[in-house]
Amino acid sequence: MPAALLPKPQMRGLLARRMKFHLLGAFLVSVGCATLYKFGVAEPRKRAYAQFYRHYDPVKDFEAMKAAGVLESAPAK
């Protein structure tokens, strides 16, 4: 096989060229993951907490724990 048929491999600047590609890919993947986490986990969690505390009555919860004998500082009567 003659050497003229095989192209020479590119050695100069190979790391820099591949690094640009991989850095761009890593950046896009990280932005995608952050977006998925925000809209898939954080926003539903914020809505669930807001809905829970919209109807939460701490005095009623305290009285229920007091009646059950959970709290030692406020004995059940």
mmCIF file of the N, C-alpha and C atoms, coordinates in Angstrom:
data_MODEL
# 
_entry.id   MODEL 
# 
loop_
_atom_site.group_PDB 
_atom_site.id 
_atom_site.type_symbol 
_atom_site.label_atom_id 
_atom_site.label_alt_id 
_atom_site.label_comp_id 
_atom_site.label_asym_id 
_atom_site.label_entity_id 
_atom_site.label_seq_id 
_atom_site.pdbx_PDB_ins_code 
_atom_site.Cartn_x 
_atom_site.Cartn_y 
_atom_site.Cartn_z 
_atom_site.occupancy 
_atom_site.B_iso_or_equiv 
_atom_site.pdbx_formal_charge 
_atom_site.auth_seq_id 
_atom_site.auth_comp_id 
_atom_site.auth_asym_id 
_atom_site.auth_atom_id 
_atom_site.pdbx_PDB_model_num 
ATOM 1   N N  . MET A 1 1  ? 0.841   -1.164 0.000  1.00 0.00 ? 1  MET A N  1 
ATOM 2   C CA . MET A 1 1  ? 0.000   0.000  0.000  1.00 0.00 ? 1  MET A CA 1 
ATOM 3   C C  . MET A 1 1  ? 0.896   1.240  0.000  1.00 0.00 ? 1  MET A C  1 
ATOM 4   N N  . PRO A 1 2  ? 0.744   2.100  -0.959 1.00 0.00 ? 2  PRO A N  1 
ATOM 5   C CA . PRO A 1 2  ? 1.585   3.295  -0.993 1.00 0.00 ? 2  PRO A CA 1 
ATOM 6   C C  . PRO A 1 2  ? 1.187   4.267  0.113  1.00 0.00 ? 2  PRO A C  1 
ATOM 7   N N  . ALA A 1 3  ? 2.167   4.983  0.612  1.00 0.00 ? 3  ALA A N  1 
ATOM 8   C CA . ALA A 1 3  ? 1.942   5.928  1.693  1.00 0.00 ? 3  ALA A CA 1 
ATOM 9   C C  . ALA A 1 3  ? 1.147   7.134  1.236  1.00 0.00 ? 3  ALA A C  1 
ATOM 10  N N  . ALA A 1 4  ? 1.083   7.397  -0.055 1.00 0.00 ? 4  ALA A N  1 
ATOM 11  C CA . ALA A 1 4  ? 0.364   8.556  -0.569 1.00 0.00 ? 4  ALA A CA 1 
ATOM 12  C C  . ALA A 1 4  ? -1.149  8.394  -0.433 1.00 0.00 ? 4  ALA A C  1 
ATOM 13  N N  . LEU A 1 5  ? -1.635  7.179  -0.307 1.00 0.00 ? 5  LEU A N  1 
ATOM 14  C CA . LEU A 1 5  ? -3.074  6.956  -0.219 1.00 0.00 ? 5  LEU A CA 1 
ATOM 15  C C  . LEU A 1 5  ? -3.630  7.210  1.183  1.00 0.00 ? 5  LEU A C  1 
ATOM 16  N N  . LEU A 1 6  ? -2.802  7.092  2.177  1.00 0.00 ? 6  LEU A N  1 
ATOM 17  C CA . LEU A 1 6  ? -3.268  7.295  3.548  1.00 0.00 ? 6  LEU A CA 1 
ATOM 18  C C  . LEU A 1 6  ? -3.080  8.755  3.950  1.00 0.00 ? 6  LEU A C  1 
ATOM 19  N N  . PRO A 1 7  ? -4.132  9.403  4.444  1.00 0.00 ? 7  PRO A N  1 
ATOM 20  C CA . PRO A 1 7  ? -3.961  10.795 4.887  1.00 0.00 ? 7  PRO A CA 1 
ATOM 21  C C  . PRO A 1 7  ? -3.200  10.830 6.206  1.00 0.00 ? 7  PRO A C  1 
ATOM 22  N N  . LYS A 1 8  ? -2.443  11.891 6.399  1.00 0.00 ? 8  LYS A N  1 
ATOM 23  C CA . LYS A 1 8  ? -1.700  12.051 7.642  1.00 0.00 ? 8  LYS A CA 1 
ATOM 24  C C  . LYS A 1 8  ? -2.683  12.421 8.760  1.00 0.00 ? 8  LYS A C  1 
ATOM 25  N N  . PRO A 1 9  ? -2.506  11.868 9.944  1.00 0.00 ? 9  PRO A N  1 
ATOM 26  C CA . PRO A 1 9  ? -3.392  12.256 11.052 1.00 0.00 ? 9  PRO A CA 1 
ATOM 27  C C  . PRO A 1 9  ? -3.068  13.668 11.521 1.00 0.00 ? 9  PRO A C  1 
ATOM 28  N N  . GLN A 1 10 ? -4.123  14.357 11.927 1.00 0.00 ? 10 GLN A N  1 
ATOM 29  C CA . GLN A 1 10 ? -3.912  15.719 12.436 1.00 0.00 ? 10 GLN A CA 1 
ATOM 30  C C  . GLN A 1 10 ? -3.483  15.618 13.888 1.00 0.00 ? 10 GLN A C  1 
ATOM 31  N N  . MET A 1 11 ? -2.326  16.126 14.188 1.00 0.00 ? 11 MET A N  1 
ATOM 32  C CA . MET A 1 11 ? -1.813  16.064 15.540 1.00 0.00 ? 11 MET A CA 1 
ATOM 33  C C  . MET A 1 11 ? -1.774  17.448 16.186 1.00 0.00 ? 11 MET A C  1 
ATOM 34  N N  . ARG A 1 12 ? -1.551  18.470 15.387 1.00 0.00 ? 12 ARG A N  1 
ATOM 35  C CA . ARG A 1 12 ? -1.435  19.822 15.922 1.00 0.00 ? 12 ARG A CA 1 
ATOM 36  C C  . ARG A 1 12 ? -2.835  20.382 16.193 1.00 0.00 ? 12 ARG A C  1 
ATOM 37  N N  . GLY A 1 13 ? -3.093  20.807 17.422 1.00 0.00 ? 13 GLY A N  1 
ATOM 38  C CA . GLY A 1 13 ? -4.376  21.410 17.774 1.00 0.00 ? 13 GLY A CA 1 
ATOM 39  C C  . GLY A 1 13 ? -5.497  20.409 17.987 1.00 0.00 ? 13 GLY A C  1 
ATOM 40  N N  . LEU A 1 14 ? -5.167  19.142 18.049 1.00 0.00 ? 14 LEU A N  1 
ATOM 41  C CA . LEU A 1 14 ? -6.200  18.114 18.191 1.00 0.00 ? 14 LEU A CA 1 
ATOM 42  C C  . LEU A 1 14 ? -6.912  18.226 19.544 1.00 0.00 ? 14 LEU A C  1 
ATOM 43  N N  . LEU A 1 15 ? -6.153  18.401 20.613 1.00 0.00 ? 15 LEU A N  1 
ATOM 44  C CA . LEU A 1 15 ? -6.753  18.503 21.944 1.00 0.00 ? 15 LEU A CA 1 
ATOM 45  C C  . LEU A 1 15 ? -7.635  19.745 22.058 1.00 0.00 ? 15 LEU A C  1 
ATOM 46  N N  . ALA A 1 16 ? -7.173  20.866 21.541 1.00 0.00 ? 16 ALA A N  1 
ATOM 47  C CA . ALA A 1 16 ? -7.947  22.107 21.629 1.00 0.00 ? 16 ALA A CA 1 
ATOM 48  C C  . ALA A 1 16 ? -9.255  21.982 20.853 1.00 0.00 ? 16 ALA A C  1 
ATOM 49  N N  . ARG A 1 17 ? -9.210  21.347 19.697 1.00 0.00 ? 17 ARG A N  1 
ATOM 50  C CA . ARG A 1 17 ? -10.421 21.207 18.889 1.00 0.00 ? 17 ARG A CA 1 
ATOM 51  C C  . ARG A 1 17 ? -11.431 20.282 19.579 1.00 0.00 ? 17 ARG A C  1 
ATOM 52  N N  . ARG A 1 18 ? -10.934 19.181 20.096 1.00 0.00 ? 18 ARG A N  1 
ATOM 53  C CA . ARG A 1 18 ? -11.846 18.255 20.781 1.00 0.00 ? 18 ARG A CA 1 
ATOM 54  C C  . ARG A 1 18 ? -12.368 18.848 22.098 1.00 0.00 ? 18 ARG A C  1 
ATOM 55  N N  . MET A 1 19 ? -11.532 19.659 22.754 1.00 0.00 ? 19 MET A N  1 
ATOM 56  C CA . MET A 1 19 ? -11.938 20.273 24.017 1.00 0.00 ? 19 MET A CA 1 
ATOM 57  C C  . MET A 1 19 ? -13.085 21.253 23.803 1.00 0.00 ? 19 MET A C  1 
ATOM 58  N N  . LYS A 1 20 ? -13.044 22.024 22.733 1.00 0.00 ? 20 LYS A N  1 
ATOM 59  C CA . LYS A 1 20 ? -14.137 22.955 22.435 1.00 0.00 ? 20 LYS A CA 1 
ATOM 60  C C  . LYS A 1 20 ? -15.443 22.189 22.279 1.00 0.00 ? 20 LYS A C  1 
ATOM 61  N N  . PHE A 1 21 ? -15.396 21.104 21.539 1.00 0.00 ? 21 PHE A N  1 
ATOM 62  C CA . PHE A 1 21 ? -16.594 20.293 21.301 1.00 0.00 ? 21 PHE A CA 1 
ATOM 63  C C  . PHE A 1 21 ? -17.139 19.729 22.616 1.00 0.00 ? 21 PHE A C  1 
ATOM 64  N N  . HIS A 1 22 ? -16.258 19.172 23.438 1.00 0.00 ? 22 HIS A N  1 
ATOM 65  C CA . HIS A 1 22 ? -16.713 18.544 24.674 1.00 0.00 ? 22 HIS A CA 1 
ATOM 66  C C  . HIS A 1 22 ? -17.158 19.568 25.717 1.00 0.00 ? 22 HIS A C  1 
ATOM 67  N N  . LEU A 1 23 ? -16.524 20.731 25.754 1.00 0.00 ? 23 LEU A N  1 
ATOM 68  C CA . LEU A 1 23 ? -16.968 21.771 26.684 1.00 0.00 ? 23 LEU A CA 1 
ATOM 69  C C  . LEU A 1 23 ? -18.347 22.293 26.305 1.00 0.00 ? 23 LEU A C  1 
ATOM 70  N N  . LEU A 1 24 ? -18.577 22.490 25.034 1.00 0.00 ? 24 LEU A N  1 
ATOM 71  C CA . LEU A 1 24 ? -19.891 22.930 24.582 1.00 0.00 ? 24 LEU A CA 1 
ATOM 72  C C  . LEU A 1 24 ? -20.953 21.882 24.913 1.00 0.00 ? 24 LEU A C  1 
ATOM 73  N N  . GLY A 1 25 ? -20.628 20.626 24.657 1.00 0.00 ? 25 GLY A N  1 
ATOM 74  C CA . GLY A 1 25 ? -21.566 19.548 24.985 1.00 0.00 ? 25 GLY A CA 1 
ATOM 75  C C  . GLY A 1 25 ? -21.855 19.459 26.470 1.00 0.00 ? 25 GLY A C  1 
ATOM 76  N N  . ALA A 1 26 ? -20.821 19.585 27.292 1.00 0.00 ? 26 ALA A N  1 
ATOM 77  C CA . ALA A 1 26 ? -21.001 19.519 28.746 1.00 0.00 ? 26 ALA A CA 1 
ATOM 78  C C  . ALA A 1 26 ? -21.845 20.688 29.241 1.00 0.00 ? 26 ALA A C  1 
ATOM 79  N N  . PHE A 1 27 ? -21.623 21.868 28.668 1.00 0.00 ? 27 PHE A N  1 
ATOM 80  C CA . PHE A 1 27 ? -22.406 23.036 29.058 1.00 0.00 ? 27 PHE A CA 1 
ATOM 81  C C  . PHE A 1 27 ? -23.881 22.832 28.715 1.00 0.00 ? 27 PHE A C  1 
ATOM 82  N N  . LEU A 1 28 ? -24.148 22.343 27.512 1.00 0.00 ? 28 LEU A N  1 
ATOM 83  C CA . LEU A 1 28 ? -25.543 22.134 27.104 1.00 0.00 ? 28 LEU A CA 1 
ATOM 84  C C  . LEU A 1 28 ? -26.224 21.057 27.942 1.00 0.00 ? 28 LEU A C  1 
ATOM 85  N N  . VAL A 1 29 ? -25.505 19.996 28.262 1.00 0.00 ? 29 VAL A N  1 
ATOM 86  C CA . VAL A 1 29 ? -26.080 18.937 29.102 1.00 0.00 ? 29 VAL A CA 1 
ATOM 87  C C  . VAL A 1 29 ? -26.371 19.465 30.508 1.00 0.00 ? 29 VAL A C  1 
ATOM 88  N N  . SER A 1 30 ? -25.464 20.271 31.060 1.00 0.00 ? 30 SER A N  1 
ATOM 89  C CA . SER A 1 30 ? -25.684 20.785 32.420 1.00 0.00 ? 30 SER A CA 1 
ATOM 90  C C  . SER A 1 30 ? -26.852 21.766 32.457 1.00 0.00 ? 30 SER A C  1 
ATOM 91  N N  . VAL A 1 31 ? -26.984 22.612 31.429 1.00 0.00 ? 31 VAL A N  1 
ATOM 92  C CA . VAL A 1 31 ? -28.131 23.526 31.373 1.00 0.00 ? 31 VAL A CA 1 
ATOM 93  C C  . VAL A 1 31 ? -29.423 22.729 31.235 1.00 0.00 ? 31 VAL A C  1 
ATOM 94  N N  . GLY A 1 32 ? -29.400 21.681 30.442 1.00 0.00 ? 32 GLY A N  1 
ATOM 95  C CA . GLY A 1 32 ? -30.586 20.834 30.287 1.00 0.00 ? 32 GLY A CA 1 
ATOM 96  C C  . GLY A 1 32 ? -30.979 20.147 31.587 1.00 0.00 ? 32 GLY A C  1 
ATOM 97  N N  . CYS A 1 33 ? -29.990 19.638 32.309 1.00 0.00 ? 33 CYS A N  1 
ATOM 98  C CA . CYS A 1 33 ? -30.269 18.976 33.586 1.00 0.00 ? 33 CYS A CA 1 
ATOM 99  C C  . CYS A 1 33 ? -30.810 19.965 34.617 1.00 0.00 ? 33 CYS A C  1 
ATOM 100 N N  . ALA A 1 34 ? -30.228 21.158 34.644 1.00 0.00 ? 34 ALA A N  1 
ATOM 101 C CA . ALA A 1 34 ? -30.711 22.176 35.588 1.00 0.00 ? 34 ALA A CA 1 
ATOM 102 C C  . ALA A 1 34 ? -32.147 22.571 35.271 1.00 0.00 ? 34 ALA A C  1 
ATOM 103 N N  . THR A 1 35 ? -32.475 22.697 33.999 1.00 0.00 ? 35 THR A N  1 
ATOM 104 C CA . THR A 1 35 ? -33.844 23.046 33.604 1.00 0.00 ? 35 THR A CA 1 
ATOM 105 C C  . THR A 1 35 ? -34.818 21.930 33.967 1.00 0.00 ? 35 THR A C  1 
ATOM 106 N N  . LEU A 1 36 ? -34.425 20.691 33.684 1.00 0.00 ? 36 LEU A N  1 
ATOM 107 C CA . LEU A 1 36 ? -35.295 19.564 34.041 1.00 0.00 ? 36 LEU A CA 1 
ATOM 108 C C  . LEU A 1 36 ? -35.514 19.485 35.549 1.00 0.00 ? 36 LEU A C  1 
ATOM 109 N N  . TYR A 1 37 ? -34.462 19.728 36.345 1.00 0.00 ? 37 TYR A N  1 
ATOM 110 C CA . TYR A 1 37 ? -34.615 19.689 37.797 1.00 0.00 ? 37 TYR A CA 1 
ATOM 111 C C  . TYR A 1 37 ? -35.539 20.804 38.276 1.00 0.00 ? 37 TYR A C  1 
ATOM 112 N N  . LYS A 1 38 ? -35.359 21.994 37.718 1.00 0.00 ? 38 LYS A N  1 
ATOM 113 C CA . LYS A 1 38 ? -36.183 23.126 38.153 1.00 0.00 ? 38 LYS A CA 1 
ATOM 114 C C  . LYS A 1 38 ? -37.657 22.864 37.902 1.00 0.00 ? 38 LYS A C  1 
ATOM 115 N N  . PHE A 1 39 ? -37.986 22.428 36.688 1.00 0.00 ? 39 PHE A N  1 
ATOM 116 C CA . PHE A 1 39 ? -39.394 22.250 36.345 1.00 0.00 ? 39 PHE A CA 1 
ATOM 117 C C  . PHE A 1 39 ? -39.930 20.876 36.705 1.00 0.00 ? 39 PHE A C  1 
ATOM 118 N N  . GLY A 1 40 ? -39.064 19.905 36.949 1.00 0.00 ? 40 GLY A N  1 
ATOM 119 C CA . GLY A 1 40 ? -39.525 18.570 37.294 1.00 0.00 ? 40 GLY A CA 1 
ATOM 120 C C  . GLY A 1 40 ? -39.560 18.299 38.789 1.00 0.00 ? 40 GLY A C  1 
ATOM 121 N N  . VAL A 1 41 ? -38.722 19.026 39.561 1.00 0.00 ? 41 VAL A N  1 
ATOM 122 C CA . VAL A 1 41 ? -38.628 18.758 40.998 1.00 0.00 ? 41 VAL A CA 1 
ATOM 123 C C  . VAL A 1 41 ? -38.936 20.009 41.828 1.00 0.00 ? 41 VAL A C  1 
ATOM 124 N N  . ALA A 1 42 ? -38.230 21.093 41.557 1.00 0.00 ? 42 ALA A N  1 
ATOM 125 C CA . ALA A 1 42 ? -38.324 22.269 42.426 1.00 0.00 ? 42 ALA A CA 1 
ATOM 126 C C  . ALA A 1 42 ? -39.682 22.945 42.359 1.00 0.00 ? 42 ALA A C  1 
ATOM 127 N N  . GLU A 1 43 ? -40.194 23.169 41.165 1.00 0.00 ? 43 GLU A N  1 
ATOM 128 C CA . GLU A 1 43 ? -41.496 23.846 41.046 1.00 0.00 ? 43 GLU A CA 1 
ATOM 129 C C  . GLU A 1 43 ? -42.640 23.006 41.629 1.00 0.00 ? 43 GLU A C  1 
ATOM 130 N N  . PRO A 1 44 ? -42.748 21.696 41.346 1.00 0.00 ? 44 PRO A N  1 
ATOM 131 C CA . PRO A 1 44 ? -43.800 20.909 42.001 1.00 0.00 ? 44 PRO A CA 1 
ATOM 132 C C  . PRO A 1 44 ? -43.661 20.891 43.523 1.00 0.00 ? 44 PRO A C  1 
ATOM 133 N N  . ARG A 1 45 ? -42.421 20.880 44.008 1.00 0.00 ? 45 ARG A N  1 
ATOM 134 C CA . ARG A 1 45 ? -42.216 20.891 45.459 1.00 0.00 ? 45 ARG A CA 1 
ATOM 135 C C  . ARG A 1 45 ? -42.692 22.205 46.053 1.00 0.00 ? 45 ARG A C  1 
ATOM 136 N N  . LYS A 1 46 ? -42.391 23.326 45.393 1.00 0.00 ? 46 LYS A N  1 
ATOM 137 C CA . LYS A 1 46 ? -42.845 24.625 45.887 1.00 0.00 ? 46 LYS A CA 1 
ATOM 138 C C  . LYS A 1 46 ? -44.366 24.701 45.886 1.00 0.00 ? 46 LYS A C  1 
ATOM 139 N N  . ARG A 1 47 ? -44.993 24.170 44.840 1.00 0.00 ? 47 ARG A N  1 
ATOM 140 C CA . ARG A 1 47 ? -46.470 24.173 44.791 1.00 0.00 ? 47 ARG A CA 1 
ATOM 141 C C  . ARG A 1 47 ? -47.058 23.302 45.900 1.00 0.00 ? 47 ARG A C  1 
ATOM 142 N N  . ALA A 1 48 ? -46.439 22.151 46.171 1.00 0.00 ? 48 ALA A N  1 
ATOM 143 C CA . ALA A 1 48 ? -46.944 21.259 47.223 1.00 0.00 ? 48 ALA A CA 1 
ATOM 144 C C  . ALA A 1 48 ? -46.825 21.913 48.601 1.00 0.00 ? 48 ALA A C  1 
ATOM 145 N N  . TYR A 1 49 ? -45.692 22.558 48.877 1.00 0.00 ? 49 TYR A N  1 
ATOM 146 C CA . TYR A 1 49 ? -45.536 23.249 50.157 1.00 0.00 ? 49 TYR A CA 1 
ATOM 147 C C  . TYR A 1 49 ? -46.530 24.409 50.279 1.00 0.00 ? 49 TYR A C  1 
ATOM 148 N N  . ALA A 1 50 ? -46.710 25.165 49.204 1.00 0.00 ? 50 ALA A N  1 
ATOM 149 C CA . ALA A 1 50 ? -47.655 26.288 49.254 1.00 0.00 ? 50 ALA A CA 1 
ATOM 150 C C  . ALA A 1 50 ? -49.070 25.789 49.508 1.00 0.00 ? 50 ALA A C  1 
ATOM 151 N N  . GLN A 1 51 ? -49.458 24.690 48.873 1.00 0.00 ? 51 GLN A N  1 
ATOM 152 C CA . GLN A 1 51 ? -50.802 24.144 49.055 1.00 0.00 ? 51 GLN A CA 1 
ATOM 153 C C  . GLN A 1 51 ? -50.966 23.604 50.486 1.00 0.00 ? 51 GLN A C  1 
ATOM 154 N N  . PHE A 1 52 ? -49.917 22.966 51.029 1.00 0.00 ? 52 PHE A N  1 
ATOM 155 C CA . PHE A 1 52 ? -50.001 22.431 52.381 1.00 0.00 ? 52 PHE A CA 1 
ATOM 156 C C  . PHE A 1 52 ? -50.178 23.560 53.400 1.00 0.00 ? 52 PHE A C  1 
ATOM 157 N N  . TYR A 1 53 ? -49.353 24.601 53.296 1.00 0.00 ? 53 TYR A N  1 
ATOM 158 C CA . TYR A 1 53 ? -49.422 25.676 54.281 1.00 0.00 ? 53 TYR A CA 1 
ATOM 159 C C  . TYR A 1 53 ? -50.596 26.621 54.055 1.00 0.00 ? 53 TYR A C  1 
ATOM 160 N N  . ARG A 1 54 ? -51.247 26.520 52.918 1.00 0.00 ? 54 ARG A N  1 
ATOM 161 C CA . ARG A 1 54 ? -52.446 27.328 52.690 1.00 0.00 ? 54 ARG A CA 1 
ATOM 162 C C  . ARG A 1 54 ? -53.578 26.864 53.615 1.00 0.00 ? 54 ARG A C  1 
ATOM 163 N N  . HIS A 1 55 ? -53.628 25.559 53.908 1.00 0.00 ? 55 HIS A N  1 
ATOM 164 C CA . HIS A 1 55 ? -54.707 25.004 54.733 1.00 0.00 ? 55 HIS A CA 1 
ATOM 165 C C  . HIS A 1 55 ? -54.209 24.475 56.078 1.00 0.00 ? 55 HIS A C  1 
ATOM 166 N N  . TYR A 1 56 ? -52.992 24.781 56.454 1.00 0.00 ? 56 TYR A N  1 
ATOM 167 C CA . TYR A 1 56 ? -52.414 24.256 57.685 1.00 0.00 ? 56 TYR A CA 1 
ATOM 168 C C  . TYR A 1 56 ? -52.815 25.128 58.865 1.00 0.00 ? 56 TYR A C  1 
ATOM 169 N N  . ASP A 1 57 ? -53.260 24.495 59.942 1.00 0.00 ? 57 ASP A N  1 
ATOM 170 C CA . ASP A 1 57 ? -53.621 25.200 61.169 1.00 0.00 ? 57 ASP A CA 1 
ATOM 171 C C  . ASP A 1 57 ? -52.703 24.693 62.279 1.00 0.00 ? 57 ASP A C  1 
ATOM 172 N N  . PRO A 1 58 ? -51.688 25.484 62.662 1.00 0.00 ? 58 PRO A N  1 
ATOM 173 C CA . PRO A 1 58 ? -50.735 25.001 63.669 1.00 0.00 ? 58 PRO A CA 1 
ATOM 174 C C  . PRO A 1 58 ? -51.368 24.805 65.047 1.00 0.00 ? 58 PRO A C  1 
ATOM 175 N N  . VAL A 1 59 ? -52.373 25.577 65.391 1.00 0.00 ? 59 VAL A N  1 
ATOM 176 C CA . VAL A 1 59 ? -53.021 25.430 66.704 1.00 0.00 ? 59 VAL A CA 1 
ATOM 177 C C  . VAL A 1 59 ? -53.767 24.102 66.761 1.00 0.00 ? 59 VAL A C  1 
ATOM 178 N N  . LYS A 1 60 ? -54.451 23.747 65.691 1.00 0.00 ? 60 LYS A N  1 
ATOM 179 C CA . LYS A 1 60 ? -55.169 22.474 65.640 1.00 0.00 ? 60 LYS A CA 1 
ATOM 180 C C  . LYS A 1 60 ? -54.180 21.308 65.708 1.00 0.00 ? 60 LYS A C  1 
ATOM 181 N N  . ASP A 1 61 ? -53.050 21.426 65.042 1.00 0.00 ? 61 ASP A N  1 
ATOM 182 C CA . ASP A 1 61 ? -52.019 20.393 65.069 1.00 0.00 ? 61 ASP A CA 1 
ATOM 183 C C  . ASP A 1 61 ? -51.418 20.275 66.470 1.00 0.00 ? 61 ASP A C  1 
ATOM 184 N N  . PHE A 1 62 ? -51.193 21.413 67.131 1.00 0.00 ? 62 PHE A N  1 
ATOM 185 C CA . PHE A 1 62 ? -50.680 21.405 68.497 1.00 0.00 ? 62 PHE A CA 1 
ATOM 186 C C  . PHE A 1 62 ? -51.649 20.714 69.435 1.00 0.00 ? 62 PHE A C  1 
ATOM 187 N N  . GLU A 1 63 ? -52.919 21.035 69.316 1.00 0.00 ? 63 GLU A N  1 
ATOM 188 C CA . GLU A 1 63 ? -53.927 20.411 70.193 1.00 0.00 ? 63 GLU A CA 1 
ATOM 189 C C  . GLU A 1 63 ? -54.005 18.903 69.963 1.00 0.00 ? 63 GLU A C  1 
ATOM 190 N N  . ALA A 1 64 ? -53.866 18.468 68.714 1.00 0.00 ? 64 ALA A N  1 
ATOM 191 C CA . ALA A 1 64 ? -53.903 17.031 68.418 1.00 0.00 ? 64 ALA A CA 1 
ATOM 192 C C  . ALA A 1 64 ? -52.690 16.326 69.023 1.00 0.00 ? 64 ALA A C  1 
ATOM 193 N N  . MET A 1 65 ? -51.513 16.931 68.925 1.00 0.00 ? 65 MET A N  1 
ATOM 194 C CA . MET A 1 65 ? -50.317 16.331 69.519 1.00 0.00 ? 65 MET A CA 1 
ATOM 195 C C  . MET A 1 65 ? -50.401 16.338 71.042 1.00 0.00 ? 65 MET A C  1 
ATOM 196 N N  . LYS A 1 66 ? -50.970 17.399 71.602 1.00 0.00 ? 66 LYS A N  1 
ATOM 197 C CA . LYS A 1 66 ? -51.117 17.502 73.054 1.00 0.00 ? 66 LYS A CA 1 
ATOM 198 C C  . LYS A 1 66 ? -52.078 16.429 73.561 1.00 0.00 ? 66 LYS A C  1 
ATOM 199 N N  . ALA A 1 67 ? -53.170 16.219 72.843 1.00 0.00 ? 67 ALA A N  1 
ATOM 200 C CA . ALA A 1 67 ? -54.145 15.203 73.246 1.00 0.00 ? 67 ALA A CA 1 
ATOM 201 C C  . ALA A 1 67 ? -53.576 13.790 73.109 1.00 0.00 ? 67 ALA A C  1 
ATOM 202 N N  . ALA A 1 68 ? -52.674 13.584 72.158 1.00 0.00 ? 68 ALA A N  1 
ATOM 203 C CA . ALA A 1 68 ? -52.088 12.262 71.962 1.00 0.00 ? 68 ALA A CA 1 
ATOM 204 C C  . ALA A 1 68 ? -50.968 11.981 72.961 1.00 0.00 ? 68 ALA A C  1 
ATOM 205 N N  . GLY A 1 69 ? -50.513 12.993 73.694 1.00 0.00 ? 69 GLY A N  1 
ATOM 206 C CA . GLY A 1 69 ? -49.464 12.804 74.691 1.00 0.00 ? 69 GLY A CA 1 
ATOM 207 C C  . GLY A 1 69 ? -48.058 12.845 74.101 1.00 0.00 ? 69 GLY A C  1 
ATOM 208 N N  . VAL A 1 70 ? -47.908 13.404 72.928 1.00 0.00 ? 70 VAL A N  1 
ATOM 209 C CA . VAL A 1 70 ? -46.611 13.484 72.273 1.00 0.00 ? 70 VAL A CA 1 
ATOM 210 C C  . VAL A 1 70 ? -45.706 14.492 72.953 1.00 0.00 ? 70 VAL A C  1 
ATOM 211 N N  . LEU A 1 71 ? -46.261 15.579 73.415 1.00 0.00 ? 71 LEU A N  1 
ATOM 212 C CA . LEU A 1 71 ? -45.485 16.681 73.991 1.00 0.00 ? 71 LEU A CA 1 
ATOM 213 C C  . LEU A 1 71 ? -45.398 16.513 75.503 1.00 0.00 ? 71 LEU A C  1 
ATOM 214 N N  . GLU A 1 72 ? -44.174 16.452 76.022 1.00 0.00 ? 72 GLU A N  1 
ATOM 215 C CA . GLU A 1 72 ? -43.993 16.320 77.469 1.00 0.00 ? 72 GLU A CA 1 
ATOM 216 C C  . GLU A 1 72 ? -44.184 17.646 78.178 1.00 0.00 ? 72 GLU A C  1 
ATOM 217 N N  . SER A 1 73 ? -43.911 18.757 77.501 1.00 0.00 ? 73 SER A N  1 
ATOM 218 C CA . SER A 1 73 ? -44.022 20.063 78.142 1.00 0.00 ? 73 SER A CA 1 
ATOM 219 C C  . SER A 1 73 ? -45.478 20.523 78.255 1.00 0.00 ? 73 SER A C  1 
ATOM 220 N N  . ALA A 1 74 ? -46.372 19.915 77.493 1.00 0.00 ? 74 ALA A N  1 
ATOM 221 C CA . ALA A 1 74 ? -47.789 20.263 77.565 1.00 0.00 ? 74 ALA A CA 1 
ATOM 222 C C  . ALA A 1 74 ? -48.564 18.960 77.767 1.00 0.00 ? 74 ALA A C  1 
ATOM 223 N N  . PRO A 1 75 ? -48.712 18.536 79.006 1.00 0.00 ? 75 PRO A N  1 
ATOM 224 C CA . PRO A 1 75 ? -49.365 17.245 79.256 1.00 0.00 ? 75 PRO A CA 1 
ATOM 225 C C  . PRO A 1 75 ? -50.845 17.260 78.849 1.00 0.00 ? 75 PRO A C  1 
ATOM 226 N N  . ALA A 1 76 ? -51.314 16.099 78.455 1.00 0.00 ? 76 ALA A N  1 
ATOM 227 C CA . ALA A 1 76 ? -52.734 15.951 78.083 1.00 0.00 ? 76 ALA A CA 1 
ATOM 228 C C  . ALA A 1 76 ? -53.576 16.025 79.335 1.00 0.00 ? 76 ALA A C  1 
ATOM 229 N N  . LYS A 1 77 ? -54.740 16.601 79.197 1.00 0.00 ? 77 LYS A N  1 
ATOM 230 C CA . LYS A 1 77 ? -55.623 16.752 80.359 1.00 0.00 ? 77 LYS A CA 1 
ATOM 231 C C  . LYS A 1 77 ? -56.747 15.754 80.330 1.00 0.00 ? 77 LYS A C  1 
# 
